[in-house]
């Protein structure tokens, strides 16, 4: 099943998942309630969650899984009910030093003072993206769902762009947010993002092409896309 993690004691990845080579392993551990075998097998499955309705989308681990696979790595998980969980992320080791791009040069001077309304339900993702946007020179207001975004716009529509995830809890998806806000505030520009952009209907993807950024994305890709979308 796509999205199923490798489950091995001690975080050892199975041979079919990884070719022989040198890897860096990042382990994240908690002392929470843990997972039983049935839950563990579905833990990286898109939209699977044990949380109550409206409390989570079940996209956290599946997005991590997608990032790791795109990086030619693997994920293995150990979990014991009542003890906690260890998530092991296996990434290929590279010998050459990283080249740091000056992302600031990719963003035009127009970024200074432009306002972005960020709609993202995952607090960790929202915090990271908000920090990046501020680093680019934008003013940022962050909300956790589409309802909050529409409510905020009703009080203050002086934004240049709405940056929203497509899949969000609360009854208003990113697509619905774009539709409703666009009708009320024609001046607004939009950028949508999703960890499942490839799964969108082909006609929809074609319509959103210039305003769609697939997750996971690099900081430089975000800067470039914003520059294009906000260009007069």
Short mmCIF file of the C-alpha atoms (twelve columns), coordinates in Angstrom:
data_MODEL
# 
_entry.id   MODEL 
# 
loop_
_atom_site.group_PDB 
_atom_site.id 
_atom_site.type_symbol 
_atom_site.label_atom_id 
_atom_site.label_alt_id 
_atom_site.label_comp_id 
_atom_site.label_asym_id 
_atom_site.label_seq_id 
_atom_site.Cartn_x 
_atom_site.Cartn_y 
_atom_site.Cartn_z 
_atom_site.pdbx_PDB_model_num 
ATOM 1   C CA . UNK A 1   0.000   0.000  0.000   1 
ATOM 2   C CA . UNK A 2   1.352   3.437  -0.923  1 
ATOM 3   C CA . UNK A 3   2.053   5.418  2.216   1 
ATOM 4   C CA . UNK A 4   2.641   2.385  4.439   1 
ATOM 5   C CA . UNK A 5   5.738   2.804  6.630   1 
ATOM 6   C CA . UNK A 6   8.394   0.184  7.145   1 
ATOM 7   C CA . UNK A 7   7.964   -1.237 10.644  1 
ATOM 8   C CA . UNK A 8   11.149  -2.719 12.090  1 
ATOM 9   C CA . UNK A 9   12.388  -2.943 15.688  1 
ATOM 10  C CA . UNK A 10  15.125  -0.424 16.346  1 
ATOM 11  C CA . UNK A 11  14.276  1.545  13.230  1 
ATOM 12  C CA . UNK A 12  16.100  -0.859 10.881  1 
ATOM 13  C CA . UNK A 13  14.868  -0.273 7.300   1 
ATOM 14  C CA . UNK A 14  14.054  -3.345 5.186   1 
ATOM 15  C CA . UNK A 15  16.370  -4.119 2.274   1 
ATOM 16  C CA . UNK A 16  13.679  -3.514 -0.405  1 
ATOM 17  C CA . UNK A 17  13.247  0.082  0.744   1 
ATOM 18  C CA . UNK A 18  16.831  1.235  0.527   1 
ATOM 19  C CA . UNK A 19  19.761  0.368  -1.717  1 
ATOM 20  C CA . UNK A 20  23.118  -0.202 -0.091  1 
ATOM 21  C CA . UNK A 21  24.832  3.039  0.792   1 
ATOM 22  C CA . UNK A 22  25.530  5.621  3.455   1 
ATOM 23  C CA . UNK A 23  22.570  7.263  5.203   1 
ATOM 24  C CA . UNK A 24  21.829  9.861  7.828   1 
ATOM 25  C CA . UNK A 25  19.090  8.851  10.279  1 
ATOM 26  C CA . UNK A 26  16.968  11.424 12.092  1 
ATOM 27  C CA . UNK A 27  14.863  9.995  14.920  1 
ATOM 28  C CA . UNK A 28  11.916  11.816 16.494  1 
ATOM 29  C CA . UNK A 29  10.540  10.242 19.686  1 
ATOM 30  C CA . UNK A 30  7.642   10.855 22.043  1 
ATOM 31  C CA . UNK A 31  6.309   9.295  25.239  1 
ATOM 32  C CA . UNK A 32  2.667   9.449  24.218  1 
ATOM 33  C CA . UNK A 33  -0.022  6.788  24.038  1 
ATOM 34  C CA . UNK A 34  1.674   4.846  21.230  1 
ATOM 35  C CA . UNK A 35  -0.016  2.958  18.394  1 
ATOM 36  C CA . UNK A 36  -1.284  -0.572 18.057  1 
ATOM 37  C CA . UNK A 37  -0.283  -2.651 15.023  1 
ATOM 38  C CA . UNK A 38  -3.401  -1.807 12.998  1 
ATOM 39  C CA . UNK A 39  -2.998  1.943  13.537  1 
ATOM 40  C CA . UNK A 40  0.725   1.794  12.877  1 
ATOM 41  C CA . UNK A 41  0.204   0.148  9.491   1 
ATOM 42  C CA . UNK A 42  -2.002  3.054  8.399   1 
ATOM 43  C CA . UNK A 43  -0.085  5.871  10.092  1 
ATOM 44  C CA . UNK A 44  1.342   7.289  6.835   1 
ATOM 45  C CA . UNK A 45  -1.823  6.788  4.826   1 
ATOM 46  C CA . UNK A 46  -3.266  10.077 3.473   1 
ATOM 47  C CA . UNK A 47  -6.280  11.370 5.454   1 
ATOM 48  C CA . UNK A 48  -6.100  8.546  8.035   1 
ATOM 49  C CA . UNK A 49  -6.394  9.949  11.567  1 
ATOM 50  C CA . UNK A 50  -7.466  8.736  14.992  1 
ATOM 51  C CA . UNK A 51  -8.483  12.262 16.008  1 
ATOM 52  C CA . UNK A 52  -12.099 13.357 16.285  1 
ATOM 53  C CA . UNK A 53  -13.855 14.983 13.325  1 
ATOM 54  C CA . UNK A 54  -12.510 18.479 12.722  1 
ATOM 55  C CA . UNK A 55  -9.469  17.931 14.964  1 
ATOM 56  C CA . UNK A 56  -7.024  16.815 12.300  1 
ATOM 57  C CA . UNK A 57  -6.692  15.998 8.599   1 
ATOM 58  C CA . UNK A 58  -4.361  12.996 8.847   1 
ATOM 59  C CA . UNK A 59  -1.863  14.588 6.446   1 
ATOM 60  C CA . UNK A 60  1.120   15.148 8.752   1 
ATOM 61  C CA . UNK A 61  2.958   11.835 8.479   1 
ATOM 62  C CA . UNK A 62  1.825   11.278 4.883   1 
ATOM 63  C CA . UNK A 63  3.459   14.568 3.833   1 
ATOM 64  C CA . UNK A 64  6.655   13.539 5.657   1 
ATOM 65  C CA . UNK A 65  6.482   10.149 3.929   1 
ATOM 66  C CA . UNK A 66  6.171   11.859 0.529   1 
ATOM 67  C CA . UNK A 67  9.121   14.145 1.225   1 
ATOM 68  C CA . UNK A 68  11.312  11.243 2.342   1 
ATOM 69  C CA . UNK A 69  10.420  9.171  -0.732  1 
ATOM 70  C CA . UNK A 70  11.124  12.109 -3.061  1 
ATOM 71  C CA . UNK A 71  14.518  12.398 -1.377  1 
ATOM 72  C CA . UNK A 72  15.259  8.698  -2.108  1 
ATOM 73  C CA . UNK A 73  15.062  7.815  1.567   1 
ATOM 74  C CA . UNK A 74  12.799  5.731  3.788   1 
ATOM 75  C CA . UNK A 75  10.782  6.000  6.972   1 
ATOM 76  C CA . UNK A 76  10.536  3.367  9.706   1 
ATOM 77  C CA . UNK A 77  8.403   3.565  12.834  1 
ATOM 78  C CA . UNK A 78  8.536   1.774  16.185  1 
ATOM 79  C CA . UNK A 79  5.571   2.215  18.515  1 
ATOM 80  C CA . UNK A 80  4.370   0.558  21.703  1 
ATOM 81  C CA . UNK A 81  0.940   1.202  23.202  1 
ATOM 82  C CA . UNK A 82  1.305   3.090  26.484  1 
ATOM 83  C CA . UNK A 83  5.013   3.740  25.927  1 
ATOM 84  C CA . UNK A 84  5.438   5.994  22.886  1 
ATOM 85  C CA . UNK A 85  6.638   6.180  19.305  1 
ATOM 86  C CA . UNK A 86  9.969   6.504  17.499  1 
ATOM 87  C CA . UNK A 87  9.941   7.747  13.901  1 
ATOM 88  C CA . UNK A 88  13.190  7.156  11.997  1 
ATOM 89  C CA . UNK A 89  13.838  9.173  8.835   1 
ATOM 90  C CA . UNK A 90  16.527  7.720  6.553   1 
ATOM 91  C CA . UNK A 91  18.130  10.144 4.097   1 
ATOM 92  C CA . UNK A 92  21.016  9.503  1.679   1 
ATOM 93  C CA . UNK A 93  24.286  11.006 2.856   1 
ATOM 94  C CA . UNK A 94  25.943  13.370 0.371   1 
ATOM 95  C CA . UNK A 95  29.673  14.050 0.271   1 
ATOM 96  C CA . UNK A 96  29.666  17.469 -1.383  1 
ATOM 97  C CA . UNK A 97  28.909  20.552 0.739   1 
ATOM 98  C CA . UNK A 98  25.516  22.185 0.388   1 
ATOM 99  C CA . UNK A 99  25.314  25.255 -1.825  1 
ATOM 100 C CA . UNK A 100 23.293  27.979 -0.152  1 
ATOM 101 C CA . UNK A 101 21.370  30.138 -2.583  1 
ATOM 102 C CA . UNK A 102 20.706  33.762 -1.782  1 
ATOM 103 C CA . UNK A 103 16.929  33.512 -1.878  1 
ATOM 104 C CA . UNK A 104 16.611  37.178 -0.981  1 
ATOM 105 C CA . UNK A 105 17.803  38.137 -4.452  1 
ATOM 106 C CA . UNK A 106 14.889  36.192 -5.970  1 
ATOM 107 C CA . UNK A 107 12.264  38.388 -4.342  1 
ATOM 108 C CA . UNK A 108 11.584  41.796 -5.838  1 
ATOM 109 C CA . UNK A 109 11.630  45.012 -3.836  1 
ATOM 110 C CA . UNK A 110 7.821   44.982 -4.097  1 
ATOM 111 C CA . UNK A 111 7.788   42.351 -1.340  1 
ATOM 112 C CA . UNK A 112 8.488   45.070 1.204   1 
ATOM 113 C CA . UNK A 113 5.117   46.032 2.629   1 
ATOM 114 C CA . UNK A 114 2.983   43.612 0.597   1 
ATOM 115 C CA . UNK A 115 0.545   41.730 2.832   1 
ATOM 116 C CA . UNK A 116 -0.184  37.998 2.740   1 
ATOM 117 C CA . UNK A 117 -3.004  36.160 4.516   1 
ATOM 118 C CA . UNK A 118 -1.731  32.635 5.241   1 
ATOM 119 C CA . UNK A 119 -4.333  29.886 5.793   1 
ATOM 120 C CA . UNK A 120 -2.727  26.663 7.111   1 
ATOM 121 C CA . UNK A 121 -4.200  24.246 9.668   1 
ATOM 122 C CA . UNK A 122 -0.935  22.559 10.683  1 
ATOM 123 C CA . UNK A 123 0.619   24.869 13.325  1 
ATOM 124 C CA . UNK A 124 4.188   23.692 12.683  1 
ATOM 125 C CA . UNK A 125 3.884   24.218 8.936   1 
ATOM 126 C CA . UNK A 126 2.165   27.568 9.461   1 
ATOM 127 C CA . UNK A 127 4.935   28.793 11.749  1 
ATOM 128 C CA . UNK A 128 7.669   27.715 9.338   1 
ATOM 129 C CA . UNK A 129 5.992   29.238 6.267   1 
ATOM 130 C CA . UNK A 130 5.174   32.453 8.139   1 
ATOM 131 C CA . UNK A 131 8.825   32.872 9.123   1 
ATOM 132 C CA . UNK A 132 9.909   32.344 5.515   1 
ATOM 133 C CA . UNK A 133 7.402   34.877 4.204   1 
ATOM 134 C CA . UNK A 134 8.487   37.471 6.751   1 
ATOM 135 C CA . UNK A 135 12.097  36.767 5.788   1 
ATOM 136 C CA . UNK A 136 11.201  37.567 2.176   1 
ATOM 137 C CA . UNK A 137 9.913   40.979 3.251   1 
ATOM 138 C CA . UNK A 138 6.155   40.368 3.338   1 
ATOM 139 C CA . UNK A 139 3.764   41.323 6.123   1 
ATOM 140 C CA . UNK A 140 1.927   38.156 7.204   1 
ATOM 141 C CA . UNK A 141 -1.260  37.309 9.085   1 
ATOM 142 C CA . UNK A 142 -1.756  33.593 9.784   1 
ATOM 143 C CA . UNK A 143 -5.102  31.801 10.305  1 
ATOM 144 C CA . UNK A 144 -5.814  28.097 10.760  1 
ATOM 145 C CA . UNK A 145 -8.748  27.487 8.383   1 
ATOM 146 C CA . UNK A 146 -10.935 28.925 5.645   1 
ATOM 147 C CA . UNK A 147 -13.642 30.185 7.994   1 
ATOM 148 C CA . UNK A 148 -11.085 32.238 9.926   1 
ATOM 149 C CA . UNK A 149 -9.638  33.585 6.687   1 
ATOM 150 C CA . UNK A 150 -13.034 34.794 5.423   1 
ATOM 151 C CA . UNK A 151 -13.815 36.296 8.826   1 
ATOM 152 C CA . UNK A 152 -10.517 38.163 8.887   1 
ATOM 153 C CA . UNK A 153 -11.016 39.461 5.354   1 
ATOM 154 C CA . UNK A 154 -14.456 40.772 6.339   1 
ATOM 155 C CA . UNK A 155 -12.715 43.019 8.885   1 
ATOM 156 C CA . UNK A 156 -9.557  43.796 6.921   1 
ATOM 157 C CA . UNK A 157 -9.382  43.144 3.193   1 
ATOM 158 C CA . UNK A 158 -6.170  45.126 2.683   1 
ATOM 159 C CA . UNK A 159 -4.179  42.065 1.596   1 
ATOM 160 C CA . UNK A 160 -2.326  41.541 -1.645  1 
ATOM 161 C CA . UNK A 161 -2.495  37.734 -1.632  1 
ATOM 162 C CA . UNK A 162 -4.078  34.758 0.116   1 
ATOM 163 C CA . UNK A 163 -1.762  31.738 0.462   1 
ATOM 164 C CA . UNK A 164 -3.798  28.679 1.410   1 
ATOM 165 C CA . UNK A 165 -3.533  24.928 1.682   1 
ATOM 166 C CA . UNK A 166 -6.184  23.164 -0.396  1 
ATOM 167 C CA . UNK A 167 -7.172  20.601 2.255   1 
ATOM 168 C CA . UNK A 168 -8.256  22.162 5.560   1 
ATOM 169 C CA . UNK A 169 -10.717 21.256 8.327   1 
ATOM 170 C CA . UNK A 170 -13.690 23.385 9.297   1 
ATOM 171 C CA . UNK A 171 -15.882 23.059 6.220   1 
ATOM 172 C CA . UNK A 172 -14.131 25.580 3.937   1 
ATOM 173 C CA . UNK A 173 -11.411 24.133 1.716   1 
ATOM 174 C CA . UNK A 174 -8.711  26.209 0.096   1 
ATOM 175 C CA . UNK A 175 -10.560 26.046 -3.208  1 
ATOM 176 C CA . UNK A 176 -13.755 27.319 -1.572  1 
ATOM 177 C CA . UNK A 177 -11.803 30.050 0.186   1 
ATOM 178 C CA . UNK A 178 -10.364 31.202 -3.133  1 
ATOM 179 C CA . UNK A 179 -13.816 31.124 -4.757  1 
ATOM 180 C CA . UNK A 180 -15.644 33.013 -2.009  1 
ATOM 181 C CA . UNK A 181 -12.908 35.545 -1.251  1 
ATOM 182 C CA . UNK A 182 -12.384 36.179 -4.968  1 
ATOM 183 C CA . UNK A 183 -16.048 37.087 -5.399  1 
ATOM 184 C CA . UNK A 184 -15.990 39.479 -2.451  1 
ATOM 185 C CA . UNK A 185 -12.536 40.966 -2.978  1 
ATOM 186 C CA . UNK A 186 -11.649 40.940 -6.707  1 
ATOM 187 C CA . UNK A 187 -8.311  42.653 -6.075  1 
ATOM 188 C CA . UNK A 188 -6.927  39.658 -4.165  1 
ATOM 189 C CA . UNK A 189 -4.417  37.317 -5.725  1 
ATOM 190 C CA . UNK A 190 -4.118  33.684 -4.663  1 
ATOM 191 C CA . UNK A 191 -1.555  30.944 -4.252  1 
ATOM 192 C CA . UNK A 192 -2.675  27.427 -3.327  1 
ATOM 193 C CA . UNK A 193 -0.549  24.550 -2.082  1 
ATOM 194 C CA . UNK A 194 -1.101  20.837 -1.514  1 
ATOM 195 C CA . UNK A 195 0.811   17.673 -0.760  1 
ATOM 196 C CA . UNK A 196 -1.454  15.916 -3.277  1 
ATOM 197 C CA . UNK A 197 -1.371  18.291 -6.225  1 
ATOM 198 C CA . UNK A 198 -0.798  15.379 -8.603  1 
ATOM 199 C CA . UNK A 199 -4.055  13.792 -7.429  1 
ATOM 200 C CA . UNK A 200 -6.159  16.805 -8.417  1 
ATOM 201 C CA . UNK A 201 -8.455  16.585 -11.407 1 
ATOM 202 C CA . UNK A 202 -6.474  17.267 -14.585 1 
ATOM 203 C CA . UNK A 203 -8.750  20.130 -15.673 1 
ATOM 204 C CA . UNK A 204 -8.503  21.724 -12.214 1 
ATOM 205 C CA . UNK A 205 -4.730  21.407 -12.196 1 
ATOM 206 C CA . UNK A 206 -4.573  23.080 -15.597 1 
ATOM 207 C CA . UNK A 207 -6.792  25.931 -14.380 1 
ATOM 208 C CA . UNK A 208 -4.702  26.450 -11.233 1 
ATOM 209 C CA . UNK A 209 -1.307  25.831 -12.832 1 
ATOM 210 C CA . UNK A 210 0.029   29.357 -12.382 1 
ATOM 211 C CA . UNK A 211 -1.307  29.592 -8.829  1 
ATOM 212 C CA . UNK A 212 -0.454  26.132 -7.502  1 
ATOM 213 C CA . UNK A 213 2.640   25.111 -5.536  1 
ATOM 214 C CA . UNK A 214 3.029   21.398 -4.783  1 
ATOM 215 C CA . UNK A 215 4.246   20.275 -1.348  1 
ATOM 216 C CA . UNK A 216 6.933   19.710 -0.326  1 
ATOM 217 C CA . UNK A 217 8.526   22.788 -1.872  1 
ATOM 218 C CA . UNK A 218 11.866  24.487 -1.456  1 
ATOM 219 C CA . UNK A 219 12.203  27.949 0.019   1 
ATOM 220 C CA . UNK A 220 13.526  29.201 -3.313  1 
ATOM 221 C CA . UNK A 221 10.500  27.753 -5.150  1 
ATOM 222 C CA . UNK A 222 8.141   29.570 -2.772  1 
ATOM 223 C CA . UNK A 223 9.988   32.850 -3.281  1 
ATOM 224 C CA . UNK A 224 9.938   32.513 -7.064  1 
ATOM 225 C CA . UNK A 225 6.241   31.555 -7.197  1 
ATOM 226 C CA . UNK A 226 5.222   34.491 -4.999  1 
ATOM 227 C CA . UNK A 227 7.267   36.849 -7.141  1 
ATOM 228 C CA . UNK A 228 5.453   35.638 -10.271 1 
ATOM 229 C CA . UNK A 229 1.937   35.637 -8.785  1 
ATOM 230 C CA . UNK A 230 2.291   39.086 -7.216  1 
ATOM 231 C CA . UNK A 231 3.948   40.647 -10.240 1 
ATOM 232 C CA . UNK A 232 1.817   43.593 -11.529 1 
# 
